[in-house]
Amino acid sequence: MSACARPDRRLTSSPPPAGSGFEAEAASNETAILYIRAMIAAAAADGSVDATERATILAGVKQAGFHAEANAWIENEIANPASVDDLVAGAKSSQELAAQVYTAARISIDPDSRQESHFLQELASGLELPEELVAQIDAAATTARAAA
């Protein structure tokens, strides 16, 4: 955990903005699973999922409407995170979905390691996201994390 992390506050403490595509009712079960897989893969990119990352992921799972029975699946995903190629394949249907997958990955971590930064770069490249969009998502995630 970085020195400036605040484990007492959660990035996902408020519901997603209406029309963002991240509301539980806006995402299909398959899409929600893809978002969660992206969050877990990003968090695991540096070789471990710290307590803050785990709390953010669990909040995302709850927000997506999954129940406690999903815990075994989550633990399996943490032990065997999706690859960038897996995530790209899951998001190939639209540029909007690709941006949402990148956003899910980005908000789940504070990319404070070379591995996490590299993972996000590879994901953005694989999803073929415009650099300007990636910069906007990164800035919004940084701002949200600082405000949390």
Beta strands, then each sheet from edge to edge (+ up, - down):
end
